[in-house]
Amino acid sequence: QVQLVQSGSELKTPGASVKVSCQASGYTFISYPIHWVRQAPGQGLEWMGWINTNTGDPTYAQGFTGRFVFSLDTSVSTAYLQISSLKADDTAVYYCAKGYGSGPRFDSWGQGTLVTVSS
Amino acid sequence: QSALTQPRSVSGSPGQSVTISCTGTSSDVGGYTYVSWYQQHPGKAPKLMIYDVSKRPSGVPDRFSGSKSGNTASLTISGLQAEDEADYYCCSYAGSYTVIFGGGTKLAVL
């Protein structure tokens, strides 16, 4: 069955970087895009963007350019989210999700990775 | 780009029906037939309930249905059950290979 397994929780200090992984199984990884979604504590879902797993081309939502980088290692069916120059308001749960085409159909989700930024 | 507009909360009694609205613009909800709905229980990942406005993934009960009129999409849950109590989010294609979520609606089953 389709499964997305994310890396574990992270505690970082302001200014540091973090890299979250999302390993896919149960389907052909390069056939479906991976989307990233942020959920700050007590807040709603916020779409961060997606990466074309066939070409590696990323698309970033407004507000997620510059410090946020999506990447892939197709040899291990894994997508990555790297955030640099972390700030306190980056504290959130970050989800990866398997997409379908370019639309908002995310049929499988990772379990989420909590990134806490605190001094 | 602002989030799609959803009511903060709705409620209903077991067995009743509730409808959650999701209002956008002609650049997102009104412009495409690509609206999805997600259910999220506390501490859990979201789950796809409806896609392409009104299609249900396999395994989702037919008590859940979706529709759209103009710039507003709707999720209707009939025959409310206790386990339906959760947060619900709409999500729409917004052009140029981007999507946008609604602010979320908390459903209480009284």
Interface residues (C-beta under 8 A of the other chain):
Chain A: H35 V37 G44 L45 E46 W47 G49 W50 T59 A61 Q62 Y95 A97 Y100 S102 G103 P104 R105 F106 D107 W109 G110 Q111 G112
Chain B: Q1 A3 Y32 Y34 V35 S36 Y38 Q40 A45 P46 K47 L48 Y51 D52 P57 D87 Y89 C91 S92 Y93 Y97 T98 V99 I100 F101 G102 G103 G104
